[in-house]
C-alpha cells in the first residue's frame, strides 16, 4: 500500500484538542500515512505536539513547510476563519487537502477552494464526522434494506454546528434538498461561556422546514442555549422509524397495530487484551449488522472510527484516483441548508429554493466583517493572511451564532 506524506497545519492548544486526536489517528494508520511535518502559530503547542507524536519537522511558516517537506497531503486543523486560507495555499502548491468542518465561512469562499483543487488536480476531503459514526452507518443499512418502508419525513434538533445534523439526515435520506422555509431570532439566554471562551448572554433560536426530493420533509430546530433537549434526530417511514443521536439509538417497527423496539447493540471483541468495537447490530429478522473495518487499528470510540474513515477516504481518493467518500460537494450541500434557513428568515420567512443563486446577504456581511477583522480578503489576498492568529470563534459566530 502506498504511504502518503501528510503534514498538519494547526496542532491544537491542548492535549485534549480535536487536532491532537487526529494526530493520534494518523499515527495509528502508519500503513497509509507518514506524519512528516507540523505547523502552528504557537511554538509552545508546536513543540508539545512534535514531542508527543515524534515529529521533528516543525514550522511556524506554512509555505516554508510545504516547500521544504513536499507533503502529498496537507491536513488543515486551524480555527474556522483560517481554514480556507491554508487550504487555498496547499492546493495552489499542488498538495491534496483535508480540512476540518465546515465547508467554509461562506459558500463562495469554499467554492474558491474547490476551484483551486480542480485547477491543480488535487483531491479535497472535508472532515465531516457525524455520518461516519457506527450507528449512523447502521441506520443507512437499515433504510437501504427497506425496514422503514417508504420514507415520509425526518425531525432534527441540533444544539450547535447544525450542518452536522443536516449531514446526518441528508446522508440517511440520500436525497437533495429542494427548498427551505426558515425562522431565526436572537433571544436572551442565561449567562454561559461560548466555545471560544467568551461570556455570552444571548443565543440564536432557529427553526425550519427542509423539503427534500420526493416530498420528504425534515422539521428542524436549533433551540437557544441551554435548550429543552440535546441533539436528536428521527427518520420516519410507513413501517417504522429511527430515533436517537448517533450514540444512543433505536429502530422501532410497526406491527399488528403496535410497535417493536430494537435497540442498537455495540459489539466488542478482545484483541491482545483490549476490548475493541467489532460492530453494531439490531436484532431484526434477519439482523442488520455493521462491522468495524478499523478494529485491527484499535479504533473503538465512535468519533475515532469516523476520523479513520475520513483519513482513509482521502488516501483512497489519492492513491486510486477516485472521488473522496464525502467531499466538497456534500459539505457544500449541508452548509447551504443552514445558510438558506437564515436567508429565508431574512426575507420574511418565505420558501427559498435550492441551489442558491448568488451570495446571500448574510454571506456578504460575513465577508465584510472578515476583511474588517483580519485586514485582507481570504481568496484574493491569501498570502497576507498566512501568519495571522485566527480567533477560535469565527466571524460566522459573531454574526449568526454558527460554529
C-alpha positions in Angstrom: 0.0 0.0 0.0 1.3 3.4 -0.9 2.2 5.6 2.1 1.4 9.3 1.7 3.4 12.0 3.4 1.0 14.1 5.4 1.7 17.5 7.0 -0.7 19.0 9.6 -1.4 22.8 10.0 -2.8 23.5 13.4 -1.9 21.1 16.3 -4.4 22.3 18.9 -3.7 24.3 22.0 -4.4 21.5 24.5 -3.6 17.8 24.9 -7.4 17.1 24.5 -7.8 19.2 21.4 -9.5 17.7 18.4 -6.4 18.2 16.4 -4.3 16.1 18.7 -6.9 13.3 18.4 -6.4 13.5 14.6 -2.7 13.3 15.0 -3.1 10.2 17.1 -5.3 8.7 14.4 -2.7 9.4 11.7 0.0 7.7 13.7 -2.2 4.6 14.0 -2.7 4.5 10.2 1.0 4.0 9.6 0.4 1.7 6.7 -1.2 4.7 4.9 0.4 7.8 6.2 3.7 9.2 7.4 3.3 12.2 9.6 6.1 14.2 8.1 5.7 17.8 9.5 3.7 20.0 11.7 2.9 23.8 11.5 1.3 26.1 14.1 1.3 29.7 15.0 2.1 28.8 18.6 5.6 27.5 19.2 4.6 26.1 22.6 1.8 24.0 21.1 4.0 23.1 18.1 6.8 21.6 20.2 4.4 19.9 22.6 2.7 18.1 19.7 6.0 17.4 18.0 7.4 15.8 21.1 4.3 13.7 21.7 4.0 12.4 18.2 7.6 12.1 17.3 7.7 14.7 14.5 11.0 16.6 14.1 10.0 18.8 11.2 8.3 21.7 12.9 7.3 25.1 11.3 5.6 28.3 12.1 5.6 29.2 8.4 3.1 27.1 6.3 4.6 27.8 2.9 8.1 27.1 4.2 6.8 23.7 5.5 5.2 22.8 2.2 8.3 23.8 0.2 10.8 22.0 2.4 8.8 18.9 3.2 6.9 18.4 -0.1 3.9 16.6 1.5 1.4 14.7 -0.6 -1.4 15.8 1.8 -1.9 18.8 4.0 -4.5 18.5 6.8 -5.8 21.9 7.9 -6.9 21.9 11.5 -6.7 25.7 12.3 -9.7 27.6 13.5 -12.6 28.1 11.1 -11.6 31.6 9.9 -8.2 30.2 8.8 -9.3 27.0 7.2 -9.8 28.2 3.6 -6.7 30.4 3.7 -4.5 27.4 4.5 -6.4 25.1 2.1 -6.0 27.5 -0.8 -2.3 27.8 -0.1 -1.8 24.0 0.0 -4.0 23.4 -3.1 -2.1 26.1 -5.1 1.1 24.2 -4.1 -0.5 21.1 -5.6 -1.0 19.3 -2.3 -4.1 17.2 -1.7 -6.1 18.6 1.2 -8.1 17.6 4.2 -10.0 20.4 6.0 -12.0 20.5 9.2 -15.6 21.4 9.1 -17.5 23.4 8.0 -17.2 23.8 4.2 -16.0 27.4 4.6 -17.0 30.7 6.2 -19.2 31.3 3.1 -20.1 29.2 0.1 -18.1 31.4 -2.4 -15.0 31.0 -0.3 -15.4 27.3 -0.2 -16.1 27.3 -4.0 -12.8 29.1 -4.4 -11.0 26.2 -2.6 -12.9 23.7 -4.8 -11.8 25.5 -8.0 -8.2 25.7 -6.8 -8.3 21.9 -6.3 -9.7 21.3 -9.8 -7.1 23.6 -11.4 -4.2 21.9 -9.6 -5.7 18.4 -10.0 -5.7 17.6 -6.3 -8.3 15.9 -4.1 -10.2 17.6 -1.2 -11.9 15.8 1.6 -13.9 17.6 4.3 -13.7 16.0 7.8 -17.4 15.7 8.5 -17.7 13.1 11.2 -21.3 12.6 12.2 -22.5 10.5 9.2 -19.5 8.2 9.8 -20.3 7.2 13.4 -21.0 3.5 13.6 -24.7 3.9 14.5 -25.2 6.3 11.6 -23.7 3.7 9.2 -26.1 1.1 10.6 -29.0 3.5 10.1 -28.2 3.8 6.4 -28.1 0.0 6.1 -31.5 -0.3 7.8 -33.0 2.2 5.4 -31.3 0.6 2.4 -32.8 -2.8 3.5 -36.3 -1.3 3.4 -37.2 -1.9 7.0 -38.8 1.6 7.3 -40.9 1.2 4.2 -41.4 4.4 2.3 -39.6 7.3 4.0 -42.1 10.1 4.8 -40.3 12.7 6.9 -37.5 13.5 9.4 -37.1 15.5 12.6 -33.9 17.2 13.7 -33.0 19.0 16.9 -29.3 20.2 16.9 -27.8 22.4 19.5 -24.7 23.7 17.7 -23.0 23.3 14.4 -26.3 22.3 12.8 -24.6 21.4 9.5 -23.6 18.2 11.4 -27.3 17.5 11.9 -28.2 18.3 8.3 -25.4 15.9 7.3 -26.8 13.1 9.4 -30.3 13.5 7.9 -29.1 14.2 4.3 -26.8 11.1 4.2 -29.5 8.8 5.5 -32.2 10.1 3.1 -29.8 10.3 0.2 -32.0 12.9 -1.4 -31.2 16.5 -2.3 -32.9 19.4 -0.5 -35.1 21.4 -2.9 -36.5 24.3 -0.8 -36.4 25.7 2.7 -38.6 27.8 5.0 -36.7 29.3 7.8 -37.0 31.3 11.0 -34.3 32.8 13.2 -34.4 35.1 16.3 -31.7 36.3 18.7 -33.0 35.8 22.2 -31.8 36.4 25.8 -30.2 33.4 27.5 -28.8 32.6 30.9 -25.1 33.6 31.0 -22.8 31.0 29.5 -19.3 30.5 28.2 -19.1 30.0 24.5 -16.9 27.5 22.6 -14.3 30.2 22.2 -14.3 31.1 25.9 -16.3 34.4 25.6 -19.1 35.2 28.0 -22.5 35.2 26.3 -26.0 36.3 27.3 -27.8 35.8 24.0 -28.4 32.8 21.8 -29.8 32.2 18.3 -33.1 30.3 18.1 -33.6 28.7 14.6 -36.3 26.6 13.1 -37.0 25.5 9.6 -38.7 23.1 7.2 -36.5 21.5 4.6 -38.2 19.8 1.7 -36.2 17.1 0.0 -36.7 15.3 -3.3 -39.8 13.1 -3.4 -41.7 15.2 -0.9 -39.8 14.0 2.2 -39.8 16.9 4.7 -37.4 17.5 7.6 -38.6 19.6 10.6 -35.6 21.3 12.1 -35.0 23.3 15.3 -31.9 24.7 17.0 -33.0 25.7 20.5 -31.5 28.6 22.2 -28.9 27.9 24.9 -29.3 25.9 27.1 -32.3 24.4 25.4 -35.0 21.9 26.3 -33.3 18.9 24.7 -30.0 17.8 23.3 -29.2 17.0 19.7 -31.5 14.3 18.4 -32.9 13.2 15.0 -35.5 10.9 13.7 -36.2 9.3 10.3 -39.8 8.0 9.9 -41.3 5.8 7.2 -44.5 3.9 6.6 -43.3 0.8 8.5 -41.3 2.4 11.4 -38.7 4.9 12.4 -35.2 5.5 13.6 -34.6 7.7 16.7 -31.5 8.8 18.6 -28.4 11.0 18.4 -25.8 8.7 16.8 -24.7 7.4 20.2 -27.9 6.0 21.8 -30.3 4.9 19.1 -33.3 2.7 18.4 -35.1 1.2 15.5 -38.9 1.0 16.0 -41.1 -1.1 13.7 -44.9 -1.1 13.4 -46.5 -4.5 13.7 -50.2 -5.5 14.3 -51.2 -2.1 15.5 -48.3 -1.9 17.9 -44.6 -1.1 18.0 -41.5 -3.3 18.4 -38.3 -1.5 19.6 -34.9 -2.8 18.5 -32.1 -1.0 20.5 -28.7 -0.6 18.7 -26.2 -3.0 20.2 -22.5 -2.3 20.3 -20.4 -5.4 19.8 -16.9 -5.7 21.3 -14.2 -8.4 21.0 -10.9 -8.8 22.8 -7.8 -8.1 20.7 -4.5 -8.5 22.6 -6.2 -7.9 25.9 -8.1 -4.8 24.7 -11.9 -4.6 24.2 -12.3 -3.2 20.7 -15.5 -2.3 18.8 -16.2 -5.1 16.4 -19.5 -3.8 15.0 -23.1 -2.6 15.7 -26.3 -4.6 15.2 -30.1 -4.6 15.6 -31.8 -8.0 16.1 -34.4 -7.7 13.4 -35.3 -10.7 11.3 -32.9 -11.0 9.6 -30.5 -9.0 11.8 -28.7 -5.9 10.3 -25.0 -5.7 11.2 -22.3 -3.1 10.5 -18.8 -4.4 11.0 -15.9 -2.1 12.1 -13.3 -2.1 9.3 -10.8 -0.4 11.6 -10.8 -2.8 14.5 -7.3 -4.0 13.7 -6.1 -0.5 14.3 -7.9 -0.4 17.7 -10.3 2.4 16.7 -13.3 1.9 19.1 -14.6 5.3 20.1 -17.3 6.4 17.6 -15.6 9.6 16.6 -12.2 7.8 16.3 -13.9 5.4 13.8 -15.1 8.5 11.9 -11.6 10.0 11.9 -10.1 6.8 10.5 -12.8 6.8 7.8 -12.1 10.3 6.8 -8.3 9.7 6.6 -8.8 6.5 4.6 -11.3 8.2 2.3 -8.6 10.7 1.2 -5.9 8.1 1.0 -8.1 6.0 -1.4 -9.0 9.1 -3.4 -5.3 10.0 -3.9 -3.9 6.5 -4.5 -6.8 5.2 -6.7 -7.6 8.5 -8.4 -11.2 8.3 -7.0 -13.6 10.8 -5.5 -13.5 11.3 -1.7 -16.3 9.5 0.1 -17.9 12.7 1.3 -16.1 15.5 -0.5 -16.6 19.2 -1.1 -19.9 18.8 -2.9 -21.6 17.1 0.0 -20.1 19.5 2.5 -21.4 22.4 0.4 -24.9 21.0 0.3 -25.0 20.5 4.1 -23.7 24.1 4.7 -26.1 25.5 2.1 -29.1 24.3 4.0 -28.1 26.3 7.1 -27.4 29.4 5.1 -30.7 29.1 3.3 -32.6 28.9 6.6 -31.1 32.3 7.5 -31.8 33.7 4.1 -35.5 32.6 4.3 -35.7 34.3 7.8 -34.1 37.4 6.4 -36.6 37.6 3.5 -39.6 37.4 5.9 -39.9 33.6 6.4 -40.6 32.6 2.8 -39.8 29.5 0.9 -36.3 29.7 -0.8 -35.3 27.2 -3.5 -32.1 25.3 -3.7 -29.5 25.6 -5.0 -28.9 29.2 -4.2 -28.2 31.7 -7.0 -25.5 34.1 -5.9 -24.3 35.3 -2.5 -26.8 35.8 0.3 -26.9 38.9 2.5 -25.6 37.0 5.5 -22.6 35.8 3.5 -21.8 39.3 2.3 -21.8 40.5 5.9 -19.6 37.6 6.9 -17.2 38.5 4.1 -17.1 42.2 5.1 -16.6 41.6 8.8 -13.9 39.1 8.0 -11.9 41.7 6.0 -12.5 44.2 8.7 -11.3 41.8 11.4 -8.2 40.4 9.6 -7.4 43.1 7.1 -7.4 41.0 3.9 -9.6 39.1 1.5 -9.3 35.3 2.1 -9.4 34.5 -1.6 -7.5 37.4 -3.3 -5.0 38.1 -0.5 -4.4 34.7 0.9 -0.6 35.1 1.3 -1.1 38.1 3.5 -3.2 36.0 6.0 -0.8 33.1 6.4 0.7 34.3 9.6 -2.5 35.6 11.1 -3.6 34.4 14.6 -7.2 33.4 13.8 -9.8 33.7 16.5 -11.2 30.4 17.8 -14.7 31.7 17.4 -15.3 32.6 13.7 -16.9 35.6 12.1 -19.9 33.3 11.5 -20.3 33.0 15.2 -20.1 36.8 15.7 -22.9 37.4 13.1 -25.0 34.3 13.2 -24.1 32.0 16.1 -22.7 29.5 13.6 -19.9 27.1 14.7 
